Amino acid sequence: IEQGLCFAADIISTVEFNYSGELLATGDKGGRVVIFQHEQESKNRPHLRGEYNVYSTFQSHEPEFDYLKSLEIEEKINKIRWLPQQNAAHFLLSTNDKTIKLWKISERDKRAEGYNLKDEDGRLRDPFRITSLRVPVLMPMDLMVEASPRRIFANAHTYHINSISVNSDHETYLSADDLRINLWHLEITDRSFNIVDIKPANMEELTEVITAAECHPHQCNVFVYSSSKGTIRLCDMRAAALCDRHSKFFEEPEDPSSRSFFSEIISSISDVKFSHSGRYMMTRDYLSVKVWDLNMENRPVETYQVHEYLRSKLCSLYENDCIFDKFECCWNGSDSAIMTGSYNNFFRMFDRNTRRDITLEASRESSKPRATLKPRKVSTGGKRKKDEISVDSLDFNKKILHTAWHPKENVIAVAATNNLYIFQDKIN
């Protein structure tokens, strides 16, 4: 799915499948949300699996200006989270830096005709012409997909919102910024409960910020948040209303031999995700993905190197600001594999059972429809083999920060700047 020339507003900033995987939402820097729908397989061409086609596009956020602080508030969509479907309509939360909105996406394929006081085009009828009583009837019409904002949750964050997460009770959700986490009720827009506040009394003493937060998939009282210091705190809302004191603290002790000027920057966690089972969580830092068992706080049970060959390039990555890129990570539906992005439009997949990993590239050349993706390899020094790419020729402007995995099938969505690529497992 291509979008032609790249304008800054078209850069995709978040990708999210809904709970069934039938819909896929993307948000972009221009404040737009585009929803793709999985087409049902056709009987005429059963060998073609259903594709994703545009279902609805709407403007979620507009640029704003905070006059009190003289700050421009970008319209860029930071995160989208779907709510579990309860009826025919779909609901999703979308947020920019300051304001969260709840959107209802609904279909209309019938309209009422035969009103007594109005003509079909909506004009009022002359009262003297109304001589009989008509019963309005529903007539079929072309399918219309409407997106309407149902709730606007504003003015609760002083700093930029980096995460929203819907709770397993389906009634509440949390939103996190650099220093605070708030808990909201989906029906109540004018107040939220502050459940974490790490803001020091004196801002000069600030040593860490919150980078991501997520609710546990089954226990509505448990959530985690990660920090720029490479630590993860698990909190239990049953213990206290203000969760400044964590229940569990996950941190891997640093190896003193590999310490460098960049250690602190690259240990910052950019994403944290619970496994679907709720037993594990995965964290992404700059060079690696780690899987933690919630019952073991002192070290991760699995560590996967994403692009270890960049360790020698940290100096130039620091100079071009790439070292601050925030890569996300995601689980497959059965928690047996994980995926995260890299540079040069590469993305990495790790099989947790076999410990095998693969590097694939999302690019126009390599992704003709129905073509099979070839694994890519990066050579780190010495002689370069025929298929390998040298570290020095990687393009750091092409980065895959946002990926999503279908909850039930082997279908993945990968955002590469302004293009969305959807790949699926090959069927024989």
N, C-alpha and C positions, 0 to 999 in steps of 0.2 A: 504494500500500500504506500504509494509515493506521494509526495506533496510538491514536487517541482522545486523551484528555486527556494533557497533558504532565507527567510526573513527572520529577524530575531524573535518576532512574536510567534513564529511557527515552531520554535524549539520545544520539544515535548519535555514536560517537567514531572510527569507522573503517569504511571500505567497500572491499571487494576482490573482484574477479572471479578465478576460478581460471584455469589456463592455457588451458582449452578454452572458457571463457565459459559453460559449462553450469551452473556453480554461482556464487552470489554470497553472500559472507559479510559480515555487519555485526557490529560489536562496540559495546557501549554502556557508559554510565557505571556501570550496575549490575553489570558484570562478565559479562554474558550475551553469547553468540554466537548469532546467528540466521542460518541458511543457507537461501537460496532456490534452488530448482531450476527450470531452464528447461523448461517443459512442451513435449513434442513437438507439432507441429501436428496437428490432427485432420482426418481426411478429410471429415467432415461440414461443417466450417467452415474451409475452407482460407484464406479471406480474413483470418482472425484469426491473426496470428503467435503462436507459442507464448508464453505468459505465464510470469512467475516466481511460483511458489507456495512457501510455507514447506515446507522439506524436513526441517530438524532445528533444535531449539533446546536449548541446554545452558548451564549455569553454568560459565564457564571459570575465573574468579577470584573469591575471597571477600575481604572486607576483613580486613586483618591489623593487628597492632600490633607495632612494633619496641620491645621493652622496654629495650634498651640505649640507644637514642637517644630514647625517649619520643615516637616518631613513629607516626602512623597511616598505614598504607599503603593507598591507595585500591584498590578492585577494578576501577576503570575500565580498559577495554581500550584501550591506546594504539595498537597496530598488529596487523594480521593479515596473514600471508603464507602463501600456498599453496605446497605442494611439487608439482613435476611428478608426474603420476599414473603409478605404476609397475604397479599391479595393480587389482583391483576396488575396493579401498578408496581413500579420499581422505585426505590428511594436511595439516594446517595448523599453523602456529606462531601463538600469540597471546601478547601480553605486556601486563602492567600496568607500574607504575613500577619494579618490582624483579624479577619472576619471569617467565620465558618457559616456556610449556608447548607440547609437541608433542601434538596431538590426532589420533586416528584416527577417521574417520567411515566406518562400514561398514553394509551392508544385510544383514538376515536375513529370508528369506521361507520358510524351511523349518525344521522342528524334528524331532528324533529322537523316535520313539515306540516302545513295545514293549520297554522295558528288562526285564531279568530280575529285578533286585532292587528296582525301584521301580515304583509305579503311575504312571498318566499325570499325576496331580496332585502327584507328587513324594514321596508317603509311601512309606516302606520296606514291602515286602511281608513277610508272615509267612513265614519260611523253610520251614515245613512245607507251605505252599500251593504252593511252587514245585516242580512235578512234571515240567515239560518245559523244554527250552532254547528261548528265543525269540531270533530275529534282529531287532535294532532296525531300523526303516525310517524314511526321511525323509518326512515328510508336509508338504504346503504349509500355510502360515499367513499371517496378515496381515503385510504388509511392516512391518518395524521398522527404524528407522535408529538405530544406536547410536553415541554419541560416547564414546570412552574415552581418558583421558590416558596416553600411552605414555612420555613423558619429561618431567621437570621440571628446568629449568636455573635454579638459584637461587643467591643469595649471591655474585654476581660483579660487581654494580654498587653503588657507594656512592651515586651520584646517580640521577636519574630516567631511565629508558630512553626515548629518543625515537624510535629506529628499530630495525627488524630487517630483514635483507635476505638472501635465500637465494642462495648462490653458484651459478655456472653448472656447477660440478662435481657439484651435487646432493648433496654430502656434507657441506659446511660452510656456515655462515652467520655473519653478523656482527651484533652488537648494539652500539648506541651510546648513551651517556648524555652529560651536559653536558661531561664532561672526558675520557672514555676510550672507546675502541672495542675490543671483544673479538671474537675469532674462535673459533667453537665447531665441534666435530664433532657431527653429529646423533646419533651413537651414544653420545657421552661427556658425561655430565651433571655430573661432579664437578670438571671443570677446563676452563678456556678460556685462550686465549693473548691477552695484552694487546698489541694491535698499534699503538695510538695512545694516547698519554698527554700531554695538554697542561696537566696540573695544575702550576702553579708551586710552587716550594719554599715560598714565602710567599704565602698566599691573598690577601693584600692587593694583590699585584701582578697579580691576575687581570684580564685586559682583554677576553677573548672566551671564548665557549663554543661547543661543537659543537651544531648545530641539527638536522642530518639526515645520514644516510650511506646509501650504496647500492653494491652490487657491480655490476661491469660485466656486461652480459647474455651475453657470449661469452668474455671473458678472465678466468679464475678468479683471476688474480693481481692484478687491477686493481680498485680501489674509489675512490670519491670521498666527501669529507665537506665540508659547508658550515658556515659560522660566523656568529655574530651580528654580525660586522664586514662582512658582505657579500662574503666571499671563499670560493672553493672550492679545495680541495686534492685533486689526484689522486695516489694513492699506488700503488706497485708493490711487491708483497710479495716479488718476486724480488730486489729491491735490498737489502733488509735485513729482519730479523725484526721490528724495531721501526720502524714507518713514521713516526717523528716528523719525518723529513726527507722532504718531498714530492717527487714527480717533476715535477709541473706545478702552477702556481699561477694561478688564473683570478681576475682582478679588473678591474672597469671603473673607470678613473680618474674621480674625482668632478668635476663641473662646479662650479668655485668660485662661479659667479654664482648657483647655486640652493641654496647652502649655507644651512642654517637650524638652529635648536635641535633639530629633530626628525630631521635628516639621518641621524645614526647609528642611531637606532631604526628608521627605515623602510628602511634599507639591509640590515637583518638578514634573512638568507635563511631562509624557513620550510620550504622543501621543495626537494629536488633529485631529478631522475629522468632516467636514461639513456633515450635513444630505443631502440626495439626493435632498430634496426640497429646500435647501439653507436657510431655516428659522432658523435652529438650528445648534449648533455645540456641539460635545462631547469631553471631555477631560478626560484623565486617569492619576491619580496620583497613589502613591504606594498602598493606601488602598481603593480607591473609583473611581467610574466613575461619572462624572457630565455632565448634559445636560444643555446647556445655550441657551436662546433665544437671537438672535442677537440684539434685541431691548431693552434688559435689561442687564446692565453691572454690577450692584452691587452684584448680587448673582445668582447662577444657579437655573433653574426652577425645576430640578430633581437631586437628589443625590442618588446613589446606592452604598451600602457597598459591596465590593468584598470579602474581607476576614478580617473583623473587629476583628476576634479572634486572629489575629497576632499582635494586638496592644501591648499585654503583652509580645510578643517575640522579640520586636524591637532590644533589646540589642544583642541577639545572631545573629539576622539577619544582624546587623551592623558588627559583628565580622566576619561572613562568607561572607561578601560583597553582600549578597542577596538584601540588602536594596537599592542597586543601580541598580537592574534589571529594564529593560525598557519594560514594558508590553504595547502591542498595544490594540486597541479596534476597533470595526467595527459595522456598521448599517446593518440591513436587507434591502431588496430592497424597502420596503414601509415605512421605518423609524419607524416602530411600535415596533421594538425590537432591543436590542443591545447585543453585546457579547464581552467578554474579558477573558483573561487567569488568572490562579493562579498557586499555587504549587501542588505537588503530581499528576501532569498531570490532574488537575481539570480545567475545564473552566466554566464560569458563563454566563447565559443568563437572561436578564431582559425584561419582557413584559411591555412596557410603558403605555398600556391602562389599564391592570388589576393590574399593580404593582406586579405581581407575578414574582418570580425568581426561577431559578433551577441551581443546580450544577451537572455537568456531568463529567465523567472521560474518558480520551482517553488512553486506555491501551489494550494490546494484549488480555488479559483475557476477558475484557468486550466488545470487539468489534469483535466478530465472524461475518462474513458477514450475513446480514439480521437479526441480533439479535437486540433486543430493549435495549437501554441504561437505566440503573436504576439510578434514582437520588441519589446523595451522600450527606451525612450530616456530619458535623464536630462537635464534642461535645467539649464544652469549659471548662467544669469543673464538679465536682460532679459525679453523676452516668452516665455511658455511656449506651445508649440504644443499642439494638442488632445490628442495621445496621450502627451505627455511627462510625466514626473514631476519635480517640483522637488527639488533636492538637500536642501532643508530638510525635506522630508516623508519622507525615507528612514528605514526602521526599522532601527536598528543592532543591535537584539536578534535580528533574523532574519538569520542569517549562514550562508552555505554554505561550510563549511571542508573538507568531505570529498566527493570525487567519484571516480568510476571509469568507465573506458571498456572495453567488451567487446573482447577481443583480436582478434576477427575480424569482427564486425559493427558496424553503426552503432546500437548500443544503449548507453545511458549510465545510470549510477545516480548519484543526487544525494541527499545527506543534508541535510535541512533541519530542524534541531533534532531532533524525535523522529519525523519522517516520512521514509520512504524513497520517492523518486520514481524510476520507471524510464521513460525515454523512448526511443522508437525512431524511426528514419527512416521517413518515410511511404512506403508502397509503393503504386504505382498499381494 
